Structures are given as C-alpha cells and as structure tokens.
C-alpha cells in the first residue's frame, strides 16, 4: 500500500469514526449546498474580495502571533464575504462563511509563503 493510500485510509477512518470528523463533513456539505446556489460570477467576485481582504492582513501582520494573524485574516474574509453575499442577495450561514473564509485564507497563505 502506498503512502498516499495509507493517508487516504486514515482520513476516511477519521471522518467515519470521529465526531469531529462528522461535524467537519456536515459543515462542508452545508457549505457546498449553499454555495452552489450562488451565481458563479458572484461567487468568484466574492472569493476574490475575500482573498484581497485576507492578503491585506497577511501582508501587514505587525507583532501578532501566527495564530492571531490567521484569525484576523479569517475575520477580514468573513466580513468581506458578508458584504459580498448581501450585495448578491444571498443569505449564507455562519458555518458556510467560516468554511469559505478559512479555505480562502489557507490558499492565500500558500500564495504568501
């Protein structure tokens, strides 16, 4: 069995057997359902705005700890998303905003690193 297969099996076991895994999977499913209801053009624009807000925080961290920087970037992304979804006429749950903002910040962090 390859290393990737072992990791894949471990992840599947985690999601199948762990309550936290179930919660993550449930949040992801809710987010997916809500996000597919948003027009692709609007969603792309919202994600770009979120990334811009997150990158602004990541680019000027000051004396904050890495955890505080990440939290501030996620908060900036969520604030940007709320405005974007409101402008698009969509009501998105806090869970979806959190999942989306965390994903965008994770991707933005990879771009900065």
ZIGI-V935902 format. One record per helix or strand of 3 or more residues. SS is the DSSP state (@ for helix, = for strand). FROM is the first residue (numbers start at 1). TO is the last residue. If there is no record, write none. Layout:
SS:FROM:TO ; SS:FROM:TO
This chain:
@:3:17 ; @:19:35 ; @:40:59 ; @:66:87 ; @:94:112
